[in-house]
Amino acid sequence: MPSIKTLLDQFRLKEVINEDISSKTVWLLGTVGNTTDLVPGVNAAVVTLERLAFDTQTISNHALPGSDASLLGSLALGSEEQNDVYSWAAGYINSRMFGPDIRVSLIYPATQKHIAKHQRQHRRWITETPRLYSLVTKPFIDAQPASRVQWVYNILSKKVEADRIVYEDPDPESGFIILPDLKWDASNAASMYLVAIVHRQGLKSLRDLTDSHLPLLKNIRNKANVAAEKYGVPHNKLRLYIHYQPSYYHLHVHITNVDLEGRGIAADRAHLLDTVISNIEDIAPDYYQKVTLAYALGSDTELWQHWTAHLDPRSTTESSPETN
């Protein structure tokens, strides 16, 4: 595989497919190579551009006596405005004291599923009863080819990204690895984002969890602080949660700094690990096989397309007695 720099040099933009103003992120869809026709899975590519957070430690260091106090002096400002004690202007910093200020990630070749995941979509609400899970969602999950999580197995077997692993318990039943999520640049503790990926295969989602998995879940909860402390984040600053629906069907737990907002923590998707453990331990060992789970799906996702085949054909509002 060519380097990301080589691939980006060949990238030809087709359209901006999404943006997130709060995280200062934009997603681009295009092709790699000389061909202009975009073919998912062949020459399609999705590029993510994200502005990185300021490194507050670097700023503090430059405020020390004898340091180079050129941070604000290097500002190049455009039009300026003022109202009483308030002033503001837009501009850019010439100084390189912060190092890189943007993170670039690339998916190539990007499949239609990759494209749908990142493009702006209308969302639809699903109320998934246990019956509908068995009838609709589980067959969809079981039909996913193993190749879609091959990259996960590559990490677990240390074929790739072994140097990024910050903690591992190798036990095949209750073990896992922890490494920085690709959405985090691993430099700013306030935006810390780690992921714990379980070694145990066959656990695809929250729906699979029972009391037999409590040792695994508790192990992740107990050891997450060991990994987080490497970045100076104490245990009482950790938020641990499981997504349903997840972005890939191999059980993993998200570990973030509680100060980090807006990334995957919406109530319709994030299930706090403490709550998951309590539901299984204190309410019912098969809680997640009995409970109704509600969540939103993008209208272009494969799972939503799968759901539409099971909606009430008489409905004009894309709903059924158990789908809103």
C-alpha positions in Angstrom: 0.0 0.0 0.0 1.4 3.4 -0.9 2.0 6.0 1.8 -0.9 8.3 2.8 1.1 11.3 1.4 1.4 9.5 -2.0 -2.4 8.7 -2.0 -3.3 12.3 -1.0 -1.2 13.7 -3.8 -3.4 11.7 -6.2 -6.7 12.6 -4.5 -9.3 14.4 -6.7 -12.1 16.0 -4.8 -15.7 15.1 -5.9 -17.6 16.8 -3.1 -17.7 17.8 0.6 -20.0 15.2 2.1 -20.2 16.3 5.7 -18.9 18.8 8.3 -19.0 19.2 12.0 -18.6 22.8 13.1 -18.2 22.0 16.8 -15.2 19.7 16.2 -14.0 21.7 13.2 -14.0 18.6 11.0 -14.8 18.2 7.4 -15.2 15.0 5.3 -14.3 14.9 1.6 -15.2 12.3 -1.0 -13.1 11.8 -4.1 -11.1 9.5 -6.2 -7.4 8.4 -6.1 -5.7 8.0 -9.5 -6.3 9.4 -12.9 -9.8 8.2 -13.4 -12.6 10.7 -12.8 -15.5 8.2 -12.4 -15.9 7.3 -8.7 -16.3 3.6 -8.0 -16.8 2.5 -4.4 -14.4 -0.2 -3.3 -12.1 0.5 -6.3 -10.9 4.2 -6.5 -13.2 6.0 -4.0 -11.6 7.7 -1.1 -12.9 9.5 2.0 -10.6 12.1 3.6 -11.2 13.5 7.0 -9.6 16.9 7.9 -9.8 17.9 11.6 -8.4 20.9 13.4 -6.3 19.9 16.4 -6.7 21.3 19.8 -4.2 23.8 21.2 -1.4 22.3 23.3 -1.9 24.2 26.6 1.4 22.9 28.0 3.3 24.4 25.1 1.5 27.7 25.6 2.4 27.6 29.3 6.1 26.9 28.5 6.3 29.9 26.3 4.9 32.1 29.1 7.9 31.2 31.3 10.6 33.9 31.9 13.3 33.7 29.2 11.1 31.8 26.8 10.3 33.0 23.2 7.2 35.1 23.8 6.4 35.3 20.1 3.0 33.4 20.2 0.7 36.4 19.9 3.3 38.5 18.2 3.2 36.1 15.2 -0.6 36.6 14.7 -1.6 37.8 11.3 -5.1 39.4 11.7 -7.7 40.4 9.2 -10.5 42.9 9.9 -10.9 43.9 13.5 -14.0 44.8 15.5 -14.5 46.4 18.9 -17.4 47.1 21.2 -16.6 48.7 24.6 -14.2 46.3 26.4 -14.7 43.6 23.7 -12.4 43.2 20.7 -12.2 40.4 18.1 -10.6 39.5 14.8 -10.0 36.5 12.6 -6.5 35.5 11.6 -3.8 32.9 11.7 -0.7 32.1 13.7 2.6 32.1 11.9 4.5 30.4 14.7 5.3 26.7 14.4 5.6 26.4 18.2 2.5 24.1 18.3 3.7 21.7 15.6 1.0 20.1 13.4 -2.4 21.9 13.6 -4.5 19.5 11.5 -5.1 15.8 11.5 -5.7 14.0 8.2 -7.1 10.5 7.9 -7.9 8.5 4.7 -10.0 5.5 3.8 -9.0 4.0 0.5 -10.4 2.2 -1.3 -13.7 3.4 0.4 -16.7 1.1 0.1 -20.3 2.4 -0.1 -20.6 1.6 3.6 -17.6 3.8 4.4 -19.1 6.6 2.3 -22.5 6.3 3.9 -21.0 6.3 7.4 -19.3 9.7 6.9 -21.8 11.6 4.7 -24.5 13.8 6.0 -27.7 11.9 6.3 -31.3 12.2 7.5 -31.8 10.1 10.6 -34.5 7.6 11.4 -35.6 6.4 14.8 -35.7 2.7 15.6 -37.4 1.1 18.6 -35.9 -2.4 18.6 -37.7 -4.9 20.7 -36.1 -8.3 21.4 -38.4 -9.8 18.7 -37.4 -7.2 16.1 -33.7 -7.7 17.0 -34.1 -11.5 16.3 -36.1 -10.8 13.1 -34.3 -7.9 11.6 -31.0 -6.8 13.3 -29.4 -10.0 14.2 -29.6 -11.6 10.7 -28.1 -8.4 9.3 -25.2 -8.5 11.9 -24.6 -12.3 11.3 -24.5 -11.7 7.5 -21.6 -9.2 7.8 -18.5 -10.7 6.1 -15.5 -11.3 8.4 -13.4 -9.1 6.1 -15.1 -6.0 7.6 -13.4 -6.6 10.9 -10.2 -8.0 9.6 -8.5 -4.7 10.5 -9.5 -5.4 14.2 -8.0 -8.9 14.1 -4.8 -7.4 12.6 -4.5 -5.1 15.7 -5.3 -7.9 18.1 -2.7 -10.1 16.5 -0.2 -7.2 16.5 0.3 -7.4 12.8 -0.3 -3.6 12.7 -0.4 -0.8 15.3 1.5 -2.8 17.9 3.4 0.3 18.9 0.2 2.1 19.7 -1.1 -0.4 22.3 -0.9 1.2 25.8 -2.3 -1.7 27.8 -3.0 -5.4 27.2 -4.5 -8.3 29.1 -3.8 -11.3 26.9 -6.4 -13.6 28.5 -8.5 -15.0 25.6 -11.8 -14.8 27.6 -11.4 -11.7 29.8 -8.6 -9.9 28.1 -8.4 -6.9 25.8 -6.1 -4.3 24.4 -6.3 -0.5 24.9 -5.0 1.9 22.3 -5.7 5.5 21.2 -8.7 5.9 19.0 -7.9 7.1 15.5 -10.0 10.2 16.2 -7.5 11.4 18.8 -4.1 12.7 18.1 -2.7 11.3 21.5 -1.3 14.7 22.5 -4.0 16.6 24.4 -5.2 14.9 27.7 -8.4 17.0 27.7 -9.6 15.3 24.5 -8.3 11.8 25.4 -10.1 9.1 23.5 -9.0 5.4 23.9 -10.7 2.2 22.9 -10.6 -1.2 24.5 -11.0 -4.0 22.0 -11.7 -7.5 23.5 -9.7 -10.5 22.5 -12.8 -12.8 22.7 -14.3 -13.4 19.2 -18.0 -13.8 18.7 -19.0 -10.9 20.9 -20.5 -8.5 18.3 -22.6 -6.1 20.2 -24.3 -5.0 23.4 -27.1 -7.6 22.7 -24.6 -10.5 23.1 -23.7 -9.6 26.7 -24.8 -11.8 29.7 -23.6 -12.5 33.2 -20.9 -14.8 31.8 -19.2 -11.6 30.4 -19.2 -9.7 33.7 -15.5 -10.7 34.4 -14.5 -9.2 31.0 -16.5 -6.0 31.5 -15.3 -5.5 35.0 -11.7 -6.1 34.0 -12.0 -3.4 31.4 -13.5 -1.0 33.9 -10.8 -1.8 36.5 -7.8 -1.5 34.1 -8.9 1.5 32.0 -7.3 3.9 34.5 -3.9 2.2 34.0 -4.0 3.2 30.3 -5.4 6.6 30.9 -2.9 7.5 33.6 -0.2 7.3 30.9 -1.8 10.5 29.6 -2.2 12.1 33.0 -5.9 11.4 33.2 -7.1 10.1 36.6 -9.7 7.4 37.1 -12.4 9.9 38.2 -12.1 11.7 34.8 -13.0 8.6 32.8 -16.2 8.0 30.8 -16.5 4.4 29.6 -19.3 3.4 27.3 -20.4 0.9 24.6 -22.1 2.0 21.3 -25.3 0.4 20.1 -25.4 0.4 17.1 -21.6 0.2 16.9 -19.6 1.2 13.9 -18.1 -2.3 13.6 -19.4 -5.6 15.0 -16.6 -6.7 17.4 -17.1 -5.7 21.0 -15.2 -2.6 22.1 -15.5 -0.1 24.8 -14.9 3.6 24.4 -12.8 5.3 27.1 -12.8 9.1 27.0 -12.0 12.1 29.2 -15.3 13.3 30.7 -14.3 16.8 29.5 -14.6 15.6 25.9 -18.1 16.4 24.6 -19.9 15.8 21.4 -18.2 12.6 20.1 -20.4 9.6 20.3 -21.9 10.2 23.7 -25.5 10.8 22.6 -28.1 9.1 24.8 -29.5 7.1 21.8 -26.2 5.4 21.2 -23.8 5.4 24.2 -24.5 2.9 27.0 -22.3 3.6 30.1 -20.3 0.6 31.1 -21.2 1.0 34.8 -24.9 0.9 33.8 -24.4 -2.1 31.5 -22.7 -4.0 34.3 -25.4 -3.0 36.8 -28.2 -4.0 34.5 -26.8 -7.5 34.0 -25.7 -8.0 37.7 -28.5 -6.3 39.5 -31.6 -6.6 37.2 -31.2 -9.7 35.0 -28.3 -11.8 33.7 -30.0 -11.8 30.3 -31.0 -8.1 30.5 -29.8 -7.2 27.0 -31.6 -10.1 25.4 -34.9 -8.9 27.0 -34.8 -5.1 26.8 -36.1 -2.9 24.1 -33.3 -0.6 22.7 -34.0 2.6 20.8 -31.6 4.3 18.6 -31.2 6.5 15.4 -30.0 5.3 12.1 -28.8 7.3 9.1 -31.1 6.9 6.1 -28.3 5.8 3.9 -26.8 3.1 6.2 -27.0 -0.5 5.2 -28.9 -1.4 8.4 -31.6 1.2 7.8 -32.0 -0.2 4.2 -32.3 -3.6 5.8 -35.0 -2.3 8.2 -37.1 -0.7 5.5 -37.8 -4.2 4.1 -39.6 -5.0 7.4 -41.5 -1.7 7.8 -45.3 -1.6 7.5 -45.9 -1.2 3.7 -49.1 0.8 4.5 -47.1 3.4 6.3 -46.2 6.8 4.7 -44.1 7.9 7.7 -41.5 5.1 7.6 -42.9 3.6 10.7 -44.4 0.4 12.0 -45.9 -0.5 15.4 -42.3 -0.9 16.7 -40.5 1.7 14.6 -40.9 5.5 14.9 
